[in-house]
């Protein structure tokens, strides 16, 4: 059985800098190295999934996204943590670049990126997880059949909730997320009955 953790990039794996294309400004989340190392040691593939609608909007190019991803991979590799794959969606319905100016099943909250990764790597999605800072990540995860963890770092502003957008777990740092994934007891990990009220 091949299992994976699908982790959001901006605001989850790295500090959120909107539309950043400068690799020198990339900062890993404070717990990223320890969290990913724990999950990697427990035989999870680590796959980064990200919406990059700024490509459709003309804010940056795919080549610039690739440069930032390469910097993330390098920073993690220096700590013996290895990303198995990066997936990103260049689409946005409000885009100005014609080929990307549309919605797509690859764009979260749809599950296209997860399904493509599962097909490429032979991943069992029912034993895989999604970690992200937005409810769109939760929806993508649930639509793919994964268990979801909301990293509640106050980045979410759209609290529309339905059965797809309800997180299975809510944590306030990535290491606690990794403990939940790896079934390690951590007293401050909470399995929530989610409500419409912001956390």
N, C-alpha and C positions, 0 to 999 in steps of 0.2 A: 504493500500500500504506500503510495506516494502522497504525502500531505504537505500543505503549504500555509504560510501566513502571507496574506496580501496586505501590504501596508501602504497607506496614503503617503504622499511625499510632503507637500508643502503644508506646514502647520502640524504635522505628525512626526515624520522621520526627521525633518529639518525645521528650523525656526521659520516662521512665516514672513517672507518678504515679497509682497505682491509684485508680480511681473519681473522678478529678479532674473537677469541673464548673466550676471557676473559671477563666475565660479569662485572668485576670491571672497565673496560675501556670504558664501554658504556656511551655515552653522548647524551642526547636528543637534538634535534634541539632547538635553542633558543626560537622559537615560538611554539614548539610542544604542550605544555600543554594548552596554551590559544586557539590555533587553534582547537585542538581536543575537548576541552571542549565546544567551540561554536558549533561545528558540532553535538556533542552529545546532547546538549541542544535543537537542532533543529531536533531531532528524526532520525538522521542518525546512522546506525550501523557503527562501525569503524573496518575495516578488513585490516590487514597487509598482503601484498602479496610480496614475495621476491624470486628471483632466488638465489639458494645456490649451484651453480655448483661446489664449492669447495669440496662438499661431493663426487661428481663423480671423482674429481681430487685427492682425498686422502688428502686434506689439513686439513680437520676436519670431524667430524662425525655428524650425525643427533642429537645425544644426546647433543653435544656441541652447536649446533644451538638452541636446545630447552632451554638450560641453558641461552643463551643470550636473547632469547625471554621472558623467565620468568623474567629476570632482567628488561627488558623494561616494561613489564606489571606491575611489582612491583613499578617501579619509577613513572609510570603514575598513578597508583592506590593511591599512597601517595598524589596525587593532585586531587583525585576524578575524574579521567579520566579512562575509562575502555575499553580495547580492546575486541571486541566480538569474534575475531578469528585470528589466525595466519595461513597463508598458505605459503608453500615454495616448490620450485621445486629443487630436488637434482640432476637433470639430466644435463649433458653437453656432447656434441658429442666428445669432446677431453678428456674425462675422462679415468681413469685407473681402476676404480672399475666397474667390468663387468656389474652388474645389473643397473648401472646408466649411463654408457658410451654410451649415445645415445641422440638424440633429442627427445623432447616430447611436446605434446600439452599443458602440464602444464608449460612449460618454456616460459616466456615472450621473444619475442613479441607475442606468441600465447596466447589465452584467456582462457586456460583450468582452471587455478586457479579461475578466476572470475566466470566461468560457474559452477564449482563445488560448490562454495560458494552460488551462486544464487539458485542452486538446494537445498542445505542444509537448507538455511534460508528463502526461498521463496522471494528472492529479485527481485524487478522490476528494471532490469538493465537500462531501458530507463529513469529512474529517479535517476540514481546513477552516481557517479563520480569516476574518477581515478586521483590521484595526484602522480607525480613522477618526478625524476630529469633527466630521459633519454627518448629519443624518443621511445625506446622499450616499455616503460610504456604507452605512448600515443597509440601506435599501439595495444597493448593488450586491452586497454580500448575501442578503436573504434571498434575492432573486436567483442567485447562483447556488443556493443550498448550503451556504457556509454559516458558521457561528460568528457573531459580531461583537466587537468591543468598541464603545465610544470613548475616545480619549477626550475627556471633558476639560478642555483648556480655554474655554470661553470664546472659541472661534465661531461656534455655531450661532447663527442669527435667525434661521428659518426653522421654527419649531413645529412645522406641520407633521403630525404623527399619524401613522396608520400601521397596520400589522407588518408591513415591510420595513418601516422606518424605526421600529422599536428595538433598541439595542438589547442584546442578551446580557451584556455586562457594561458597567460604567466605571471608569477608573480615572485617577487624576495624574498618573504618570505612566510612562511606557513600560517600566520594569514591572509594575503591577499587572499590566496587560500580559506581559510575557509569563508571569507567574500563573495567571488564569489559563493561558494557552497550554502551559506545561503541567497544569494540575498540581502546582506547588502551593501549599497553604500560605495565605497572606491575609491577615485579619482585616485589612482595610479594602479588600476586594469585595465588591457588593454585586449580587445578582438582583437587578432592579425590576420591579413592576413599574414600567415607565409611565409617566403622566404627561399631560399637555403643558404642564408648567415647566419653564426653564429650570435647569438644575442649579 
